[in-house]
Amino acid sequence: MPTIQWGRRTRTVLDVGCGVASFGGYLLDRNAITMSFAPKDEHEAQIQFALERGIPAFLAVIGTQKLPFPDNVFDVVHCARCRVHWYANGGKPLLELNRVLRPGGYFIWSATPVYRQEQRDQDDWNAMVTLTKSICWRTVVKSQDVNGIGVVIYQKPASNSCYAERKTNEPPLCSERDGSRFPWYAPLDSCLFTTAITTSDERYNWPVPWPERLDVSYASVPDDSASNKEKFEADTKYWKQLISEVYFNDFPLNWSSIRNVMDMNAGFGGFAAALIDQPLWVMNAVPIGQPDTLPLIFNRGLIGAYHDWCESFSTYPRTYDLLHMSNLIGNLTNRCDLIDVVVEIDRILRPGRWFVLKDTLEMIKKIRPILKSLHYEIVVVKQQFLVATKSFWRPGKPASTSG
């Protein structure tokens, strides 16, 4: 499948039921970044294993609610050896993949229904054939490797013409009456949304190849006014300068030991973009209630998720090396207790690693005593940055001296 062009045309990938995320690890060498997810597994804790390997991963399940991603943002969706019944519940699980898959993007599926002849597998395969045809996915490749393991690759249409030509309107096309498109705590769709067309030839406008797309602001993002483009360009320039001059030089961070990074208030993704040449990856969290910039972040070839920091993030404890929060505390403390937010930061952060806060001196003074009570070593830089190092202290252990 040379048209996939890993690391050029295809940059953002979703791996469903990823195991220990070996597929995502493999693609890192090809300049494609994969959001790998699987359910919480008490027995194997595979997502924790993936994060220990330094591969992007988080806990999720396709059950009754939408995934915390915007529409049309993943260039490829992959599912190998996965036991998801895509056609169950009226096909809602596959409709959710269709929602997050970019028009013209590919779904790569390898599972026993693709290559085994048992009756149950064949029934599953026939149900999948019917469903994929009904949502206008085209079968591009169906083949087997030397071990007899099969794979099928589907392509989502890049235009709306097929939807209108279907003999039956099933699943139905969604209408405005179907409610908000925002996926946070939203039930799975049972209808198909048409593709937003931005080009004269009635086809979806695919992002420019990587790495050029990192620095392009796209017209497909809401509120794409001239002023928004100026904000985007100013934000990109601002973070490049700040990270090269302050973060790399003035902070007591050992950057060579940082692999998993969380930007807790990602904005346009400028922080992650400025770190793109470092051997690390950034989870760009766009908080609920902030401007919805996550489609733009994905269009830049970065990954992230929606989140409400008054709740726990879907990850295991001690899985990130650096948590970065910029100008968010004021909004959060209107809705929840700052102590709860700090406890979640502490849960996610690995011992010996860092939390960086960029905010007003007033906010730094609010959070500092809470971090000190958890025995973090604290440095304030230039009156606007707090750098806190998590110690190995835990409750019930004698306190060591901390800054």
Phi, psi and chi 1 to 4 in degrees:
 res  aa     phi    psi   chi1   chi2   chi3   chi4
   1 MET       -   66.5  -77.5  -66.5  -62.6      -
   2 PRO   -60.9  -23.5   17.1  -28.6      -      -
   3 THR   -67.2  -18.1   52.6      -      -      -
   4 ILE   -66.0  -38.7  -73.0 -178.8      -      -
   5 GLN    50.1   66.8  -66.9  179.2   40.6      -
   6 TRP   -52.1  131.4  -59.3  111.2      -      -
   7 GLY    81.6   -1.8      -      -      -      -
   8 ARG  -123.3  -77.7  -73.9  -68.4  -72.5  158.1
   9 ARG   -72.7  -40.2 -177.3 -174.0 -168.3  -90.5
  10 THR  -101.6  116.9  -63.3      -      -      -
  11 ARG  -122.6  -46.5  166.5   65.8 -177.0  171.4
  12 THR  -101.9  126.3   56.9      -      -      -
  13 VAL  -127.8  144.3 -179.7      -      -      -
  14 LEU  -115.2  124.5 -178.4   68.5      -      -
  15 ASP  -110.7  113.6 -168.9   13.5      -      -
  16 VAL   -91.3  131.2 -178.4      -      -      -
  17 GLY    60.2   57.6      -      -      -      -
  18 CYS   -82.1   -6.1   60.6      -      -      -
  19 GLY    63.4 -129.4      -      -      -      -
  20 VAL   -94.9   19.4  -64.6      -      -      -
  21 ALA    67.2   32.5      -      -      -      -
  22 SER   -64.9  -33.8  -65.1      -      -      -
  23 PHE   -61.7  -46.8 -178.9   72.8      -      -
  24 GLY   -63.2  -37.7      -      -      -      -
  25 GLY   -63.8  -40.8      -      -      -      -
  26 TYR   -61.7  -40.3  176.5   83.8      -      -
  27 LEU   -75.9  -19.7  -71.2  179.6      -      -
  28 LEU   -57.7  -36.7  -77.4  170.9      -      -
  29 ASP   -69.4  -12.9  -72.0  -21.7      -      -
  30 ARG  -108.4   19.3  -76.3  152.3 -178.3   77.4
  31 ASN    61.3   26.6  -80.3  -34.1      -      -
  32 ALA  -111.8  136.7      -      -      -      -
  33 ILE  -109.8  127.7 -171.9  157.1      -      -
  34 THR  -111.6  128.3  -54.2      -      -      -
  35 MET   -89.3  106.1  179.5   75.0   84.0      -
  36 SER   -98.2  135.1  -59.0      -      -      -
  37 PHE  -143.2  155.4   79.6   85.7      -      -
  38 ALA  -156.4  164.4      -      -      -      -
  39 PRO   -70.4  163.1  -12.9   25.6      -      -
  40 LYS   -64.9  128.5 -173.3  169.8 -174.8  -70.3
  41 ASP  -126.9  103.2 -173.5  -28.5      -      -
  42 GLU   -61.0  -30.3  -64.2  -72.4   -0.5      -
  43 HIS   -77.8  -44.4  175.9   57.0      -      -
  44 GLU  -113.5  -22.5  -65.2  179.2  -10.4      -
  45 ALA    47.8   51.4      -      -      -      -
  46 GLN   -67.3  -32.3  -64.3 -172.9   53.8      -
  47 ILE   -66.8  -38.7  -67.2  -60.0      -      -
  48 GLN   -61.4  -42.3 -173.0  173.1   23.7      -
  49 PHE   -60.3  -44.2 -163.5  104.7      -      -
  50 ALA   -60.5  -44.9      -      -      -      -
  51 LEU   -67.5  -33.4  -72.7  159.8      -      -
  52 GLU   -63.6  -29.8  -70.7  -64.4  -43.1      -
  53 ARG   -77.2  -10.7  -59.2  174.0   75.5 -172.3
  54 GLY    83.0   28.7      -      -      -      -
  55 ILE  -111.4  135.2  -58.9  170.3      -      -
  56 PRO   -58.1  127.8  -22.6   31.4      -      -
  57 ALA  -162.5  152.0      -      -      -      -
  58 PHE  -155.5  167.8   85.7  129.2      -      -
  59 LEU   -85.4  128.8  -67.6  158.0      -      -
  60 ALA  -164.5  165.9      -      -      -      -
  61 VAL  -148.6  142.7   63.5      -      -      -
  62 ILE   -90.5   98.1  -60.0  178.4      -      -
  63 GLY  -124.0  -82.9      -      -      -      -
  64 THR  -121.5  -17.5   59.4      -      -      -
  65 GLN  -117.9  157.4  -65.9 -177.0  -27.1      -
  66 LYS   -67.8  151.8  -67.8 -179.7 -178.7  179.1
  67 LEU   -69.5  154.0  -62.6  168.1      -      -
  68 PRO   -81.0   48.9   31.2  -35.3      -      -
  69 PHE  -126.7  153.9  -50.6  122.0      -      -
  70 PRO   -71.0  174.2   -8.3   22.3      -      -
  71 ASP   -72.3  147.4  -59.3  -12.3      -      -
  72 ASN    57.6   49.9  -53.8  -38.1      -      -
  73 VAL  -121.3  -19.9  -70.0      -      -      -
  74 PHE   -95.2  130.1  -72.0  101.7      -      -
  75 ASP   -71.6  -34.9  -55.2  -24.3      -      -
  76 VAL  -139.7  140.1  160.2      -      -      -
  77 VAL  -116.2  137.8  177.0      -      -      -
  78 HIS  -129.9  141.5  171.9  -97.3      -      -
  79 CYS  -149.4  109.3 -168.0      -      -      -
  80 ALA  -116.5  139.6      -      -      -      -
  81 ARG    51.4   34.9  -62.9  171.2   63.4 -166.4
  82 CYS   -98.6  143.5   59.5      -      -      -
  83 ARG  -105.6   34.9  -60.2  179.8 -176.9   90.8
  84 VAL   -82.7  127.9 -178.9      -      -      -
  85 HIS   -85.7   89.1  -65.0  -73.6      -      -
  86 TRP   -60.7  -30.1  -63.0  113.8      -      -
  87 TYR   -90.1   -2.6   48.3   82.6      -      -
  88 ALA   -66.9  158.0      -      -      -      -
  89 ASN    54.7   43.8 -158.4    8.4      -      -
  90 GLY    72.9   19.1      -      -      -      -
  91 GLY    82.5   12.6      -      -      -      -
  92 LYS   -58.0  -40.1  -76.5 -176.3  179.6 -179.8
  93 PRO   -59.6  -41.9  -26.9   37.1      -      -
  94 LEU   -72.0  -33.6 -162.5   70.9      -      -
  95 LEU   -62.8  -30.3  -73.1  173.4      -      -
  96 GLU   -70.0  -39.8  176.6   62.6   -0.6      -
  97 LEU   -63.2  -42.3  -72.1 -161.3      -      -
  98 ASN   -59.5  -36.8 -175.4   72.6      -      -
  99 ARG   -63.1  -44.8 -179.6 -174.8   74.0   82.1
 100 VAL   -87.2  -14.4  -60.6      -      -      -
 101 LEU   -79.4  133.2 -179.2   60.4      -      -
 102 ARG   -67.1  137.6 -160.6  179.7  -69.5  -78.2
 103 PRO   -55.4  129.9  -27.4   36.0      -      -
 104 GLY    90.3   -5.4      -      -      -      -
 105 GLY   -82.6  173.0      -      -      -      -
 106 TYR  -116.9  143.4  -64.4   96.4      -      -
 107 PHE  -110.3  119.8  174.0   48.9      -      -
 108 ILE  -105.6  118.5  -56.5  169.6      -      -
 109 TRP  -127.3  124.6 -175.9   45.0      -      -
 110 SER  -129.8  111.7  177.3      -      -      -
 111 ALA  -157.0  166.1      -      -      -      -
 112 THR   -56.8  -34.2   53.4      -      -      -
 113 PRO   -59.8  -22.5  -24.8   35.4      -      -
 114 VAL   -73.3  -30.9  179.2      -      -      -
 115 TYR  -134.0   -5.3   56.6   90.1      -      -
 116 ARG   -99.0  154.5  -75.0 -166.6 -178.7  160.7
 117 GLN  -104.1   -0.9  -59.6  -55.8  -46.0      -
 118 GLU   -58.3  153.0  -75.7   87.3  -15.8      -
 119 GLN   -58.2  -42.2 -171.2   58.4   49.2      -
 120 ARG   -63.0  -42.8 -167.5  176.9  110.8 -175.4
 121 ASP   -64.1  -40.9  -72.0  -43.3      -      -
 122 GLN   -67.0  -37.3  -74.8  -54.3  -63.5      -
 123 ASP   -62.7  -43.0  -69.3  -14.4      -      -
 124 ASP   -62.4  -43.0  -71.9   -9.0      -      -
 125 TRP   -63.2  -44.4  172.3 -107.9      -      -
 126 ASN   -64.0  -37.6  -68.7  -27.3      -      -
 127 ALA   -64.8  -38.2      -      -      -      -
 128 MET   -68.2  -39.8 -168.2   67.7  166.9      -
 129 VAL   -58.7  -47.7  167.5      -      -      -
 130 THR   -61.7  -44.8  -57.8      -      -      -
 131 LEU   -67.9  -45.4  179.4   58.3      -      -
 132 THR   -65.0  -36.5   51.3      -      -      -
 133 LYS   -64.5  -38.8  -79.3 -176.8  178.6  174.4
 134 SER   -67.7  -23.8   74.9      -      -      -
 135 ILE  -105.2   14.3   62.3  172.0      -      -
 136 CYS    70.5   20.8  -65.2      -      -      -
 137 TRP   -76.2  137.5  -78.1   12.0      -      -
 138 ARG   -98.3  131.7 -178.1  172.2   67.5   93.6
 139 THR   -78.5  114.6  -56.0      -      -      -
 140 VAL   -92.0  -44.5 -176.0      -      -      -
 141 VAL  -142.5  139.1  169.2      -      -      -
 142 LYS  -138.6  118.6 -173.7 -173.7  179.4 -165.4
 143 SER  -153.5  174.5   66.7      -      -      -
 144 GLN  -128.6  151.5  -66.7 -172.4    5.9      -
 145 ASP   -89.9 -175.1   67.8    9.2      -      -
 146 VAL   -63.6  -22.6  -69.9      -      -      -
 147 ASN   -89.5    2.1  -60.4  -49.0      -      -
 148 GLY    83.2    8.5      -      -      -      -
 149 ILE   -83.1  126.9  -55.2  -62.9      -      -
 150 GLY   -98.5  156.8      -      -      -      -
 151 VAL  -141.5  145.5   63.9      -      -      -
 152 VAL  -127.9  140.0   60.7      -      -      -
 153 ILE  -120.5  122.1  -58.6  177.7      -      -
 154 TYR  -106.9  155.4  -61.1  101.2      -      -
 155 GLN  -124.1  130.4 -174.0  174.5   29.4      -
 156 LYS   -76.0  140.1  178.6  178.2  172.8  178.0
 157 PRO   -64.2  147.6   22.2  -31.7      -      -
 158 ALA   -96.5   -0.3      -      -      -      -
 159 SER  -138.2  175.4   72.9      -      -      -
 160 ASN   -98.0   -0.5  -66.6  -42.3      -      -
 161 SER   -59.2  -39.2   57.3      -      -      -
 162 CYS   -64.1  -37.4  171.4      -      -      -
 163 TYR   -59.9  -40.7  -59.6  137.0      -      -
 164 ALA   -71.3  -25.2      -      -      -      -
 165 GLU   -87.5   -4.5  -67.7  162.7    5.3      -
 166 ARG   -64.0  142.7  -64.1 -178.4  -57.1  162.8
 167 LYS   -68.2  -36.1  -69.9 -172.4  174.6   70.5
 168 THR  -126.1  143.9   56.5      -      -      -
 169 ASN   -85.1   65.5 -171.9   32.4      -      -
 170 GLU  -141.7  117.9 -169.6   59.9   43.3      -
 171 PRO   -64.7  150.3   22.2  -30.8      -      -
 172 PRO   -68.6  156.7   25.5  -33.4      -      -
 173 LEU   -75.1  141.0  -66.7  178.9      -      -
 174 CYS   -73.3  154.1  -59.4      -      -      -
 175 SER  -124.6  174.5   68.0      -      -      -
 176 GLU   -58.5  -28.7  -64.8  -62.6  -41.5      -
 177 ARG   -66.7  -15.7  -66.7 -166.8  -56.8  -83.0
 178 ASP   -75.5    0.6  -70.5  -61.4      -      -
 179 GLY    92.9 -171.3      -      -      -      -
 180 SER   -62.0  147.0  166.8      -      -      -
 181 ARG   -88.4   -8.5  -61.1  -67.2  -59.8  134.2
 182 PHE   -66.8  128.2 -162.7   66.6      -      -
 183 PRO   -85.0   -4.7   30.2  -34.0      -      -
 184 TRP   -68.1  118.9 -172.3 -112.0      -      -
 185 TYR    54.1   33.9  -80.5  122.9      -      -
 186 ALA  -102.7  142.2      -      -      -      -
 187 PRO   -67.9  156.0   22.9  -30.6      -      -
 188 LEU   -60.9  145.5  -67.1  177.9      -      -
 189 ASP   -72.6  149.6  -70.8  -32.4      -      -
 190 SER  -115.7   14.4   55.0      -      -      -
 191 CYS  -132.9  167.3   54.8      -      -      -
 192 LEU  -101.7  130.3  -93.2  174.9      -      -
 193 PHE   -94.2  137.0  -89.7   83.0      -      -
 194 THR   -74.3  162.6   52.5      -      -      -
 195 THR   -83.0  134.6  -60.2      -      -      -
 196 ALA   -73.3  120.1      -      -      -      -
 197 ILE   -98.5  127.9  -58.6  -60.8      -      -
 198 THR  -121.2    5.6   54.2      -      -      -
 199 THR  -120.2  161.0   56.8      -      -      -
 200 SER   -70.2  -22.8   56.7      -      -      -
 201 ASP   -91.1   18.9   63.9   -8.2      -      -
 202 GLU    62.8   28.4  -63.9  -63.8  -54.7      -
 203 ARG  -123.1  154.9  -66.7 -177.5   70.0   78.5
 204 TYR   -67.6  141.5  176.6   81.0      -      -
 205 ASN   -90.8  101.3 -165.6   14.2      -      -
 206 TRP   -70.6  143.4 -167.9  -87.1      -      -
 207 PRO   -59.4  156.9  -21.5   31.6      -      -
 208 VAL   -65.5  160.6  -61.1      -      -      -
 209 PRO   -62.5  154.1  -22.5   33.6      -      -
 210 TRP   -74.9  140.7  178.6  -96.1      -      -
 211 PRO   -92.8    2.2   32.7  -34.0      -      -
 212 GLU   -59.2  -32.4  -68.5   80.8    4.9      -
 213 ARG   -66.9  -17.7   73.4 -169.6  -98.5 -173.8
 214 LEU   -59.0  -31.7 -177.9   65.7      -      -
 215 ASP  -108.5   19.6  -65.1  -43.9      -      -
 216 VAL  -111.1  131.3  178.4      -      -      -
 217 SER   -93.7  129.4  173.8      -      -      -
 218 TYR  -100.2  145.1  -73.9   91.1      -      -
 219 ALA   -70.5  -16.3      -      -      -      -
 220 SER   -79.1   -3.3   59.5      -      -      -
 221 VAL   -88.3  135.2  174.8      -      -      -
 222 PRO   -55.5  152.6  -22.0   29.8      -      -
 223 ASP    58.9   43.4 -174.1   33.1      -      -
 224 ASP   -87.9   67.0 -169.6   69.0      -      -
 225 SER   -88.7  170.9   58.0      -      -      -
 226 ALA   -61.0  -37.5      -      -      -      -
 227 SER   -67.4  -34.8   65.0      -      -      -
 228 ASN   -66.2  -38.3 -147.8   39.5      -      -
 229 LYS   -65.5  -39.7 -167.9  171.4 -177.2 -171.4
 230 GLU   -62.9  -41.2  -78.4  172.6   20.9      -
 231 LYS   -61.7  -43.1  -78.9 -175.5 -154.4  165.8
 232 PHE   -59.9  -48.9  169.5   85.6      -      -
 233 GLU   -65.8  -38.9  -71.9  168.7   -4.2      -
 234 ALA   -67.1  -39.1      -      -      -      -
 235 ASP   -64.2  -43.5 -178.8   77.3      -      -
 236 THR   -60.6  -47.3  -58.9      -      -      -
 237 LYS   -64.7  -41.9 -175.0  177.9  175.7 -175.8
 238 TYR   -59.6  -49.3  172.0   79.1      -      -
 239 TRP   -70.7  -36.0  -78.1  110.6      -      -
 240 LYS   -57.6  -47.1  -90.8 -175.3 -175.3  170.1
 241 GLN   -68.6  -45.0 -173.7  173.9   -5.6      -
 242 LEU   -63.2  -42.7 -164.6   63.9      -      -
 243 ILE   -69.8  -42.5  -76.1  173.9      -      -
 244 SER   -69.5  -35.4   66.2      -      -      -
 245 GLU   -91.4  -36.9  -67.3  178.3    6.0      -
 246 VAL  -108.1  -54.7  178.8      -      -      -
 247 TYR   -62.9  -40.5  -77.9   56.1      -      -
 248 PHE   -79.3  -25.2  -74.3  163.0      -      -
 249 ASN  -105.2  -35.5  -66.1  -35.3      -      -
 250 ASP  -106.2   -8.0  -62.4  -17.3      -      -
 251 PHE   -96.9  143.3  -71.8    0.6      -      -
 252 PRO   -81.3   56.6   30.0  -33.9      -      -
 253 LEU  -108.9  142.7  -54.2 -177.0      -      -
 254 ASN   -98.1   91.5  177.1    7.7      -      -
 255 TRP   -60.9  -27.5  -76.5   95.5      -      -
 256 SER   -69.8  -13.9   64.8      -      -      -
 257 SER  -103.5    9.2   67.8      -      -      -
 258 ILE  -102.1  124.1  -67.4  173.1      -      -
 259 ARG  -123.8  -53.3  174.0   66.1 -175.1  166.5
 260 ASN   -97.2  120.6  -56.9   -6.9      -      -
 261 VAL  -124.5  140.4  179.7      -      -      -
 262 MET  -119.6  123.7  173.4   92.0   70.9      -
 263 ASP   -98.4  110.0 -169.9   -0.8      -      -
 264 MET   -76.9  -13.9  -61.5  173.1   68.8      -
 265 ASN  -144.5   81.4 -174.1   19.9      -      -
 266 ALA   -74.9  -23.0      -      -      -      -
 267 GLY    57.8 -126.3      -      -      -      -
 268 PHE   -82.6    0.2  -68.9  119.7      -      -
 269 GLY    83.9   17.5      -      -      -      -
 270 GLY   -63.9  -36.0      -      -      -      -
 271 PHE   -61.9  -48.4  174.7   77.2      -      -
 272 ALA   -65.1  -40.6      -      -      -      -
 273 ALA   -62.4  -37.0      -      -      -      -
 274 ALA   -70.4  -19.7      -      -      -      -
 275 LEU   -99.6    9.8  -69.2  170.1      -      -
 276 ILE   -62.1  -26.7 -157.8   68.1      -      -
 277 ASP   -87.5   -2.4  -66.9  -32.3      -      -
 278 GLN   -85.4  151.4  -59.9  -62.4  -49.5      -
 279 PRO   -79.8   61.5   28.3  -32.6      -      -
 280 LEU  -147.5  171.3   52.7   79.5      -      -
 281 TRP  -131.5  155.1   60.3  -86.7      -      -
 282 VAL  -122.5  127.9  179.7      -      -      -
 283 MET   -87.9  112.4  174.4   74.9   80.6      -
 284 ASN   -91.1  102.5  -67.6  -77.3      -      -
 285 ALA   -88.9  126.9      -      -      -      -
 286 VAL  -105.7  110.0  171.8      -      -      -
 287 PRO   -67.9  145.1  -18.6   32.3      -      -
 288 ILE   -61.2  135.0  -56.9  -52.9      -      -
 289 GLY    95.0  -14.5      -      -      -      -
 290 GLN   -91.8  164.7  -62.7  -69.6   97.2      -
 291 PRO   -54.1  140.1  -26.1   34.3      -      -
 292 ASP   -81.6   87.0 -178.9   11.2      -      -
 293 THR  -100.4    2.9   51.2      -      -      -
 294 LEU   -64.3  -37.6 -162.4   51.3      -      -
 295 PRO   -57.4  -39.6  -25.0   34.7      -      -
 296 LEU   -65.5  -40.4 -172.8  147.3      -      -
 297 ILE   -59.3  -45.5  -73.6  168.7      -      -
 298 PHE   -65.9  -39.7  -86.4   96.7      -      -
 299 ASN   -61.5  -27.0  -79.7  -15.9      -      -
 300 ARG   -76.2   -9.3  -63.3 -174.9   78.1  174.8
 301 GLY    90.6   21.9      -      -      -      -
 302 LEU  -110.6  168.5  -54.8  169.5      -      -
 303 ILE  -121.3  159.5   57.5  169.5      -      -
 304 GLY  -178.9 -171.6      -      -      -      -
 305 ALA  -154.8  156.5      -      -      -      -
 306 TYR   -74.4  147.4  -65.1  113.3      -      -
 307 HIS  -158.2  152.9 -172.4   58.1      -      -
 308 ASP  -112.9  113.3 -178.0  -10.0      -      -
 309 TRP   -75.8    4.1  -73.5  108.6      -      -
 310 CYS   -84.3    0.5  -69.4      -      -      -
 311 GLU  -125.5  169.5  -58.5  179.5   13.2      -
 312 SER   -73.1  145.3  -70.4      -      -      -
 313 PHE   -84.7  147.4 -170.4   82.7      -      -
 314 SER   -78.0   71.7  -69.5      -      -      -
 315 THR  -147.7  164.1 -170.4      -      -      -
 316 TYR   -75.9  162.3  -78.1   87.5      -      -
 317 PRO   -63.1  151.1  -19.9   31.1      -      -
 318 ARG    55.9   53.8  -58.9  174.7  -63.4  -81.5
 319 THR  -119.5   -5.2   44.7      -      -      -
 320 TYR  -122.2  146.6  -78.5   79.7      -      -
 321 ASP   -91.0  -27.6  -56.3  -50.8      -      -
 322 LEU  -144.9  124.9  173.2   62.8      -      -
 323 LEU  -110.4  130.3  -94.5   66.2      -      -
 324 HIS  -123.5  125.9  177.3 -104.8      -      -
 325 MET  -128.3  125.8 -176.5 -166.6  -79.5      -
 326 SER  -122.0  115.5  172.8      -      -      -
 327 ASN    51.2   51.6  -56.0  -46.9      -      -
 328 LEU  -121.8  -25.3 -177.6   62.0      -      -
 329 ILE   -57.4  -42.3  -72.1  179.5      -      -
 330 GLY   -54.9  -45.9      -      -      -      -
 331 ASN   -67.3  -40.4  -74.0  -32.2      -      -
 332 LEU   -66.1  -44.0  -85.0 -179.8      -      -
 333 THR   -70.3   -8.6   48.5      -      -      -
 334 ASN   -72.6  -20.1  -67.0  -28.8      -      -
 335 ARG  -119.1  -25.0  -63.0 -170.9  -59.6  111.0
 336 CYS  -149.1  168.0   53.1      -      -      -
 337 ASP   -77.6  133.8 -164.1  -46.3      -      -
 338 LEU   -59.5  -32.3 -173.6   55.2      -      -
 339 ILE   -59.8  -41.5  -69.3  174.7      -      -
 340 ASP   -63.3  -38.2  -65.1  -26.4      -      -
 341 VAL   -66.1  -43.3  179.4      -      -      -
 342 VAL   -65.0  -39.7  173.7      -      -      -
 343 VAL   -61.0  -38.1  165.8      -      -      -
 344 GLU   -69.4  -39.6  177.2   61.6   -0.4      -
 345 ILE   -58.6  -45.8  -71.1  167.8      -      -
 346 ASP   -63.3  -37.2 -177.5   69.0      -      -
 347 ARG   -64.1  -41.6 -174.9 -173.3   75.2   85.8
 348 ILE   -77.0  -31.2  -64.5  171.6      -      -
 349 LEU   -80.4  139.2 -162.1   58.4      -      -
 350 ARG   -76.4  145.1  -71.7 -178.9  172.7  136.8
 351 PRO   -59.4  141.8  -23.2   33.5      -      -
 352 GLY    83.3    0.4      -      -      -      -
 353 ARG  -110.6 -171.2  -61.1  -60.8 -167.8  -99.6
 354 TRP  -128.1  145.3  -57.0  -84.5      -      -
 355 PHE  -116.0  127.4  167.3   60.3      -      -
 356 VAL  -117.0  125.5  171.6      -      -      -
 357 LEU  -114.6  126.7  173.5   71.0      -      -
 358 LYS  -112.1  113.3  176.4 -171.5  172.4  -65.8
 359 ASP  -164.4 -172.8 -143.6  -48.4      -      -
 360 THR   -74.1  160.7   63.0      -      -      -
 361 LEU   -61.3  -33.5 -160.6   53.6      -      -
 362 GLU   -60.5  -45.5  178.0 -166.9   -3.3      -
 363 MET   -69.4  -37.0  -66.3  -56.8  170.7      -
 364 ILE   -61.5  -40.8  -72.6  171.8      -      -
 365 LYS   -66.6  -29.7  -75.3  176.5  179.0  174.7
 366 LYS   -70.4  -41.8  -85.7 -172.0 -179.6 -179.5
 367 ILE   -86.7  -24.4 -156.1  169.9      -      -
 368 ARG   -58.2  -48.1 -177.7  172.2  179.7  162.9
 369 PRO   -64.8  -29.5   16.7  -28.0      -      -
 370 ILE   -68.0  -44.0  -54.1  171.5      -      -
 371 LEU   -65.4  -37.9  -71.2  163.8      -      -
 372 LYS   -64.0  -36.0  -75.1 -165.4   79.0  170.2
 373 SER   -65.2  -22.1   74.8      -      -      -
 374 LEU   -95.4   10.4  -65.9  169.7      -      -
 375 HIS    65.9   35.1  -59.9  -90.3      -      -
 376 TYR   -78.5  146.3  -81.7   61.5      -      -
 377 GLU   -88.3  127.8  -66.8  177.9   15.8      -
 378 ILE  -122.4  135.0  -64.9  164.4      -      -
 379 VAL  -129.1  133.9  176.3      -      -      -
 380 VAL  -106.3  127.2  176.4      -      -      -
 381 VAL  -114.5  128.4  178.3      -      -      -
 382 LYS    54.4   26.6  -63.3 -176.9 -175.2  -66.5
 383 GLN    62.2    8.6  -57.8  -66.6  -63.8      -
 384 GLN  -137.3   -0.7   58.0  174.8  -42.2      -
 385 PHE  -126.8  130.8  -56.6   98.8      -      -
 386 LEU  -110.0  125.9  176.5  144.9      -      -
 387 VAL  -114.8  114.9 -176.6      -      -      -
 388 ALA  -117.3  128.2      -      -      -      -
 389 THR  -102.0  123.9  -50.7      -      -      -
 390 LYS   -74.7  132.0 -178.9  176.2  177.5  176.4
 391 SER   -91.9 -179.2   69.8      -      -      -
 392 PHE   -92.1    9.3  -77.1   83.2      -      -
 393 TRP   -65.1  147.6  172.7   85.9      -      -
 394 ARG  -143.6  158.1   61.1 -176.3 -177.4  -87.2
 395 PRO   -55.0  138.2  -26.2   34.4      -      -
 396 GLY    91.8   -7.8      -      -      -      -
 397 LYS  -100.0  140.7 -174.9  178.8  174.4 -175.9
 398 PRO   -55.6  138.4  -21.7   30.8      -      -
 399 ALA   -74.3  136.1      -      -      -      -
 400 SER   -95.3  166.1   59.9      -      -      -
 401 THR   -72.4  135.0   56.5      -      -      -
 402 SER  -138.2  156.1   57.7      -      -      -
 403 GLY   -77.0      -      -      -      -      -
